[in-house]
């Protein structure tokens, strides 16, 4: 068994990591850190873990952590991660970082959208943790930058089209909707039950969401030229899930059959991408609790435009599940290990 630790186990991503790791046949969860809940059993902080783990939350130093595990999930906010990750790497540990600190390859772009970077030397070696696109790099990496939830949903939906040059990148518009877990577990008036129940709203309108440069970075890599998109996120009155709808003009006529072949060629061997039958479209309730990304698409012939719809669980495929997928690859374990459960329903 490989010893793994969660740094920052008190948030939604942390508890989802714990839930998955408690059922993983190759990983043993040996430490879970939390300043807020230090001294409390993880199963008291999160009663859903009762009977699954007897770990107690601890506030450990790096030296103490390094003695407790060989593999680390850093489920802490940006800035905090860049202070921890270099120390873990210097001790010979493997790390999947779930913050934004190592996702953006250009340091200036990171500093424009976040803050000054204190360990930019590690950005170059970090593999971007989207297995469907970067599997070989992830397998060789000691540091993986786990993607953001919105970028995961958008990039997987558009990747085949951009790679084949079937859409005009200058026309891409993306509208995404997320459940409230995407805002984290800390108390926030904007995500209180009475503030979101029976409502639906856009936020960070006008190209201001921090996931935008990450989305554009990956779409530009697929396009082999700079891509700038219009991206508007929305808040859904649900706990889990992201539904992203992407629109783009076609560069040449294409049939539904052509699209099916295109998407199948790219994803038919991928364990966590599900292509829906023609005329069917993803729904957040069909991926809840799973590491799946469901994809559907349609051609609007009147407007010469393609519409791609993707659905993921934002704290599984959009965070914890993808992180475990990445760690499986880093450790040479069969990549779907611990992640094979069917989605929750209803």
C-alpha positions, 0 to 999 in steps of 0.5 A, a space after each residue: 500500500 502506498 501512503 498518501 496524505 491530504 493537506 487541507 482536508 476540511 473543504 469539499 475537495 478534501 472530504 471528497 478526496 478522503 471518500 475516494 481514498 478510503 475505498 482505494 485498494 492501492 492507497 492508504 490514507 495516513 494523514 489529513 491536515 486541518 488547522 481549523 479542526 485539528 484534534 477532531 476525528 475526520 469522521 466527526 468533521 464529516 459524518 459521511 466518513 463514519 466507519 470508513 476512517 479513524 484518522 484525526 485531523 492534525 496541524 502538522 509541520 512539513 517534516 512531520 508530514 513527510 514522515 507520514 506519507 509518500 504521496 500528497 494531495 495539496 487541497 489548499 488555496 492558491 498561494 498556500 500551495 506554492 509555499 508547501 509544494 516546493 518543500 515536499 518535492 525537495 523531500 522526494 515526494 510526489 504531489 498533486 496540487 489542486 490549487 491554481 499555483 502551477 496550472 498557468 505556464 506563463 508566470 506573468 499571466 499567473 501574477 496578473 490574475 492571482 499574485 506574485 509567484 514565489 516558486 516559479 521554477 517549479 511551473 515548468 516541470 508541472 504536468 497539467 493534469 488532464 489525463 485525456 490530453 497529457 497522459 504521458 507527461 503525467 506518468 513521468 511527473 513528480 508534480 501535477 497541477 490538477 485542472 480547474 473545474 470549469 477548464 476541465 468541462 470546456 477543454 474536453 468538449 472542444 478539444 477534438 474540434 480545435 485539433 481538427 480545425 473544424 471551428 473558428 477559434 475567434 467565435 468561441 463563446 462558453 456559458 457554464 453553470 456550477 453548483 455552489 460547492 464550487 465556491 468552497 465550504 467557507 461561510 459566504 453570504 452569496 452561497 447561503 441556502 436562502 441566497 441561492 435557492 429558487 434562483 439562478 444568476 451569472 457572476 464574474 461577467 465580462 471575462 473576469 473569472 480566474 479560470 479564463 486564462 487557464 481555459 484559453 491556455 489549453 485551447 490555444 495549445 490545441 489550436 496551436 495559436 492564441 485563442 481568446 473566448 467569451 466566458 460567462 459562469 453562472 451559479 446554479 441552486 444545486 450542490 454539485 455539478 457543472 454544465 458547460 455549453 460551448 458555441 463556435 462557428 464551423 469552418 467547413 460543412 460537417 455531418 453528425 456522422 463525421 462528428 461521431 467519428 471525430 469524438 470517438 477517435 479521441 475518446 473511445 479509449 478514455 475511461 471517464 469520457 462518455 459520448 452520448 447518443 445522437 440527440 441526447 445531451 448531458 445533465 448534471 444529475 447523471 454524473 453526480 458523484 462520478 469521475 465521468 465527463 459526459 459530452 453531447 453536441 448538435 449542429 445548428 445548420 441555420 447559424 452554421 454553428 456547433 453547440 457542445 454540451 458537457 457535464 461533470 461533477 465539479 468536486 470529482 472530475 473537476 477536482 478530487 476524482 481527477 486528482 486521484 486519476 492523476 496520482 494513479 498514473 504517476 504511480 503506475 497504477 491502473 488509472 481507473 483504480 478507485 474511481 469506477 463507481 457509477 454516478 449517484 441517482 437520483 
